[in-house]
């Protein structure tokens, strides 16, 4: 099935305790699309950039098979930019600067040829904009939403309206607690699912992810890595792998949802191995398949011996 990724395309400036890079290709739509392409060959992107956006980055996305009819280039505008510094353990970071630039006026217009997409991924944007995108779609089979603490705090009413429109919400553990106003993730999950989305995924970084769907909870571990270079975009890569797998399936079922969480976790584990999306761009299907098999062994629980 076709997949639409709506969000940001950015130029990031990233500092870690071990290295730093400037003008790194980033943004939620970037990581969503590049992760999803391993599971479906019809990935469509909607975002905005300025005319300072490097042609080489546009070529990278196009060469990766991402359809860019919805990439709006604003003449005279500057591309959204984020500057961040990660701490030693990579679990926390400081935002040093955020330049909204073209995002200040961005109102996504989904190209006519994109409006029949079956899976819709709404990356981190203002909730009313996300709702407007959904209003432009024909009849998506499954809709997935991401949000963040800023929108939870600043636009609670708009977020509440948008949550009623989607099938699945993906947030981290701090955002889930904040959204539900409850320190217990289990209680928070129950409260959030009454707000609209029937499926909830709570990301826990190096501790994996929790899937809440129907009356079940599925826990997926994070893949253990020796070398971690840049966590930026890992959550979006998870969402892209999750959504991409669902796009490959005939139906969304409890089984395919669990498998999709595994796919998202595996793709995200590659994303952090280099700055920006470099590792996703160099990743081969054989490497992805091999790590998926290793992941299955990581989470395998043997039957009790007689």
Helices and strands as residue ranges (DSSP letters): E 3-6, E 10-15, E 20-26, H 28-36, E 43-50, H 55-63, E 66-74, E 81-86, E 93-99, G 101-104, G 112-114, E 119-122, H 127-136, E 142-146, H 149-154, H 156-163, E 168-172, H 173-180, H 185-193, E 199-203, G 205-207, E 209-213, E 216-220, H 234-248, H 254-271, H 278-282, H 285-298
